[in-house]
Amino acid sequence: MGAKQAKEHHLVPKFWLRAFAEDGHLRQRLRDGREYCTPVKSAAKSSNFNTDPLARGELRVALETYLADRVDDHAARAMRLILRGVWPLPADEHDHLLRSLGWQLVRTSMFRSWNAQVGAHLTPVVYGHQMVVAIQARLGRHLTEDEGIALFWEAYRRAPEPKVFSDPQQHLRAPLQGLAYALDYLTSPGRQLVLLQTDRPTLVLSDTGVIIRRTSGTYSISPPLLPAASEMFAPISPTHLVVSTRTPQRYQDGVLTPALARQANKGAASWCQAAVYRLPSMRWPRNLRLDPQPRRIPAPRIAPARPSTGPDEDTAYRPVLTDPELLHLWKQFGGSPIEPPTQ
């Protein structure tokens, strides 16, 4: 069903939240320690989160409508099959589930916060670089290494306040860019989805839905930066955990052990922005704690590098959007034309 012009946009789809609800309610625990029951319709949502401020009518919620009609409706059917005991999924349902997991990495307030933090860290770097380029153009010559470094740091210190969202549609383009990376990660060679189950409700659900766990056992808070060997944990019910992994042999028995449940719950507590949800009849997991504030991305270490004497060359691999509907949304949101990938 379409989103029409609804102002309340769910960061985790309602069908997903219902799996953690009883009588239409979930138990919600906030980072400040408060806890209470909340209806599904009020959980993990934000007003006008995906609204296009430059559009009119139903175009204002074009992204939310796309998510409702083209992602959530299909994923809901796939998850219902899983909860009824169907696994592996038929190929088309598997693809719908995979796409939903990719979207879940980029449709949340955590992703938006990550994007804003990165912008804040990069603004002075970009400003310093632009000042060096501008001065060189004005002088008609390249600065010496010492001149360039001195000018860069002076500009870096005087950089204006970051304006990550000065572009009113940037918050709508960013998830589309991130989705290309998320799907590339989930469909990379050797990566598989496995399903783990238990008879007793043990899993909680973050307001991000999914989490990324590094091989070190820590939890990445940078959704688009997805280490190849990391795993995605997706608790789709209190008793079902879907894992995207390159080592499926570790989970051949399909059992959600208490140790794995603790890992998934620890990740949910680490990734959540505001709240973690669980079945009202389920006790809060022992020794699981929420920090008062969400984790932040540390400022990068910046060091001057000698200028390259060779030709400028950017060989970094960047997945791009190819879905016609998403490309249409990209254009609506002010995106520049995207070149098709080269072979």
C-alpha positions in Angstrom: 0.0 0.0 0.0 1.3 3.5 -0.9 2.5 6.0 1.6 0.3 8.7 0.2 1.2 11.9 2.0 1.6 10.4 5.5 4.0 12.5 7.6 5.0 9.7 10.0 7.7 7.6 8.3 8.9 4.3 9.9 12.6 3.8 10.1 12.0 0.1 10.7 9.0 -1.2 8.6 5.8 -1.9 10.6 5.7 -5.5 9.4 9.1 -6.1 11.0 8.1 -4.3 14.3 5.0 -6.5 14.5 7.2 -9.6 14.9 8.4 -8.1 18.2 4.9 -7.1 19.4 2.2 -8.6 21.5 -1.3 -7.3 21.2 0.0 -4.6 18.9 2.5 -3.3 21.4 6.3 -3.5 21.9 8.4 -2.8 25.0 10.6 0.1 24.3 13.8 1.0 26.2 15.3 4.4 25.6 19.0 5.3 26.0 18.2 7.3 29.1 16.9 4.2 30.8 13.2 4.9 30.6 11.1 2.0 29.5 7.4 1.6 28.5 5.1 -0.1 26.0 4.4 1.6 22.7 2.1 0.6 19.8 3.6 -0.6 16.6 2.4 2.5 14.8 4.4 4.7 17.2 7.7 2.8 17.2 10.8 3.6 15.3 9.4 6.5 13.3 10.1 10.1 12.5 8.0 12.9 11.2 8.6 13.8 7.5 11.8 11.8 7.6 11.7 11.1 3.8 9.8 14.1 2.7 11.1 16.1 -0.3 10.8 19.8 0.7 11.0 21.0 -2.9 8.2 18.8 -4.2 4.4 19.2 -4.1 1.5 16.7 -3.7 2.3 13.0 -3.6 5.8 13.7 -5.0 6.7 15.0 -1.5 6.7 11.5 -0.2 8.0 9.7 -3.4 10.8 7.9 -1.5 8.5 6.8 1.3 6.0 5.6 -1.3 8.7 3.7 -3.1 9.8 2.0 0.2 6.2 1.0 1.1 5.2 -0.3 -2.4 8.5 -1.6 -3.8 10.4 -2.8 -0.8 8.3 -3.3 2.3 5.4 -5.1 0.7 7.6 -7.7 -0.9 9.9 -8.1 2.1 6.9 -8.6 4.4 5.9 -11.6 2.4 9.4 -13.0 2.5 9.6 -12.7 6.2 6.2 -14.2 6.8 7.4 -17.3 4.8 10.5 -17.5 7.1 8.4 -17.4 10.2 6.2 -20.1 8.8 9.2 -22.4 8.5 10.1 -21.8 4.8 13.9 -21.8 4.4 15.7 -21.5 2.1 13.4 -19.0 0.4 12.4 -19.2 -3.2 14.8 -17.2 -5.4 12.5 -14.2 -5.9 11.6 -14.0 -2.2 15.3 -14.3 -1.3 16.0 -11.3 -3.5 13.2 -9.3 -1.9 14.7 -10.0 1.5 18.2 -9.1 0.4 17.0 -5.8 -1.0 15.1 -5.0 2.2 18.3 -5.7 4.3 20.2 -3.3 2.0 17.7 -0.6 2.5 17.7 -1.1 6.2 21.3 0.0 6.3 20.5 3.4 4.8 16.9 4.3 5.7 17.5 5.1 9.4 18.4 8.0 11.6 21.7 6.3 12.3 22.7 6.5 8.6 21.6 10.2 8.5 23.7 10.9 11.6 26.7 9.1 10.1 26.3 11.2 6.9 26.2 14.4 8.9 29.2 13.5 11.0 31.3 12.6 7.9 30.3 15.9 6.3 31.3 17.8 9.5 34.7 16.1 9.5 35.4 16.6 5.8 34.2 20.2 5.4 37.4 21.8 6.7 39.5 19.3 4.7 37.7 20.2 1.5 37.8 23.9 2.3 41.6 23.7 2.9 42.1 21.9 -0.4 39.9 24.4 -2.3 41.8 27.4 -0.9 45.1 25.9 -2.1 43.7 25.4 -5.6 42.2 28.9 -5.6 45.5 30.6 -4.6 47.5 28.6 -7.1 45.0 29.7 -9.8 45.3 33.3 -8.7 49.1 33.2 -8.7 49.4 31.3 -11.9 51.8 28.8 -10.4 52.0 25.8 -8.1 52.8 26.5 -4.5 55.9 24.9 -3.0 55.2 22.0 -0.7 55.9 24.1 2.4 53.6 27.0 1.0 50.8 24.5 0.2 50.9 22.8 3.6 51.0 26.1 5.5 48.1 27.5 3.4 46.1 24.3 3.9 46.3 24.3 7.7 45.5 28.0 7.9 42.4 27.5 5.8 41.6 24.3 7.7 41.6 26.2 11.0 39.4 29.0 9.5 36.9 26.8 7.7 33.3 27.8 8.0 30.8 25.8 10.0 29.9 22.7 8.0 26.6 22.9 6.1 26.0 19.2 5.4 22.3 19.7 4.8 22.4 23.1 3.1 21.2 21.2 0.0 17.6 20.5 1.0 17.5 17.2 -0.9 20.8 15.9 0.1 19.3 13.7 2.9 17.2 12.0 0.2 20.1 11.3 -2.2 22.4 10.0 0.4 20.4 6.8 1.0 20.3 6.1 -2.7 24.1 6.3 -2.9 24.4 4.2 0.2 22.1 1.6 -1.1 24.4 0.9 -4.1 27.2 0.1 -1.6 24.9 -1.9 0.7 23.6 -4.2 -2.1 27.1 -4.6 -3.5 28.2 -5.8 -0.1 25.3 -8.2 0.4 25.6 -9.7 -3.1 29.4 -10.0 -3.2 30.8 -13.4 -4.3 30.9 -16.0 -1.5 28.4 -14.1 0.8 25.3 -16.0 1.9 22.3 -15.5 4.1 21.9 -18.1 6.8 19.0 -18.5 9.3 19.4 -19.2 13.0 16.5 -20.2 15.2 15.7 -20.8 18.9 12.6 -21.9 20.7 12.8 -19.2 23.4 12.4 -15.4 22.7 15.9 -14.0 23.2 16.5 -11.2 20.6 15.8 -7.5 20.8 15.4 -5.1 17.9 17.3 -1.8 17.4 15.7 1.2 15.8 18.2 0.5 13.0 16.8 -3.0 12.3 20.2 -4.5 11.3 23.7 -4.2 12.6 27.2 -4.8 11.1 29.6 -6.9 13.2 33.4 -6.9 12.4 35.5 -10.0 12.7 37.1 -8.5 15.8 33.7 -8.7 17.5 33.2 -5.0 17.5 30.3 -3.2 15.8 30.9 -0.8 12.9 29.0 2.4 13.2 29.8 3.5 9.7 27.0 1.8 7.6 28.5 2.5 4.1 32.0 1.4 5.1 31.4 -2.3 5.0 34.4 -4.6 5.6 34.3 -7.6 3.3 34.7 -10.1 6.1 32.2 -8.5 8.4 28.7 -9.9 9.1 25.3 -8.4 9.0 22.9 -9.5 11.8 19.2 -9.0 11.2 16.9 -10.2 14.0 13.6 -10.6 12.2 11.8 -12.0 15.3 12.6 -12.7 18.9 13.5 -16.2 17.8 14.9 -15.8 14.3 18.2 -14.2 13.3 19.3 -13.8 9.6 23.0 -13.5 9.1 24.8 -12.3 6.0 28.2 -14.0 6.1 31.1 -15.2 4.0 31.6 -18.2 6.4 28.2 -20.0 6.3 29.8 -23.2 7.5 30.0 -21.7 11.0 26.2 -21.8 11.2 25.4 -25.2 9.6 23.3 -26.4 12.4 21.0 -23.4 12.2 20.8 -23.0 15.9 20.6 -19.5 17.5 22.8 -20.2 20.6 22.7 -18.0 23.7 26.2 -16.7 22.8 25.1 -15.6 19.3 21.9 -14.0 20.7 24.1 -12.0 23.1 26.2 -10.9 20.2 23.2 -9.8 18.2 21.7 -8.0 21.2 25.0 -6.3 22.0 25.1 -5.0 18.5 21.5 -3.7 18.7 22.4 -1.8 21.8 25.5 -0.4 20.2 23.8 0.7 16.9 20.5 2.1 18.2 20.0 5.9 18.0 17.2 6.3 20.4 15.5 3.0 21.4 15.7 -0.8 21.5 12.5 -2.9 21.3 11.4 -6.3 22.6 8.4 -8.5 23.3 6.5 -7.1 26.3 6.5 -10.5 27.9 10.3 -10.9 27.5 12.7 -9.7 30.2 15.4 -7.3 29.3 18.6 -9.4 28.5 20.9 -9.8 31.5 24.0 -7.6 31.4 22.8 -5.7 28.2 23.2 -2.0 28.7 22.6 1.1 26.6 25.1 4.0 26.7 23.4 7.4 27.4 24.3 8.7 23.9 24.8 7.1 20.5 28.4 6.4 19.5 30.1 9.0 17.4 32.5 8.8 14.5 36.0 10.0 15.7 37.6 12.8 13.9 40.1 11.5 11.3 43.8 12.0 11.6 45.0 14.3 8.9 48.6 14.5 7.7 50.0 16.3 4.7 51.1 14.2 1.8 53.6 15.1 -0.9 51.8 16.1 -4.2 51.7 13.4 -6.8 53.9 13.9 -9.8 52.1 11.4 -12.0 48.8 11.8 -13.8 45.7 12.1 -11.7 43.9 8.7 -11.6 41.0 7.5 -9.5 40.7 3.8 -9.7 38.5 3.3 -6.7 35.5 1.0 -7.4 32.2 2.7 -6.9 28.9 0.8 -7.3 26.2 2.8 -9.0 22.5 2.7 -9.2 21.0 0.9 -12.2 17.4 0.5 -11.2 15.2 2.8 -13.4 12.8 3.7 -10.6 15.7 4.6 -8.3 17.4 6.6 -11.0 14.1 8.5 -11.5 14.1 9.3 -7.7 17.7 10.3 -7.9 16.9 12.8 -10.6 13.9 14.2 -8.7 16.1 14.7 -5.7 18.5 16.8 -7.7 21.1 14.2 -8.5 23.5 14.6 -11.4 23.3 12.1 -14.3 24.9 8.8 -13.3 27.2 7.2 -15.8 26.6 3.4 -16.4 29.3 1.2 -15.0 32.1 0.3 -17.4 33.2 -3.3 -17.9 
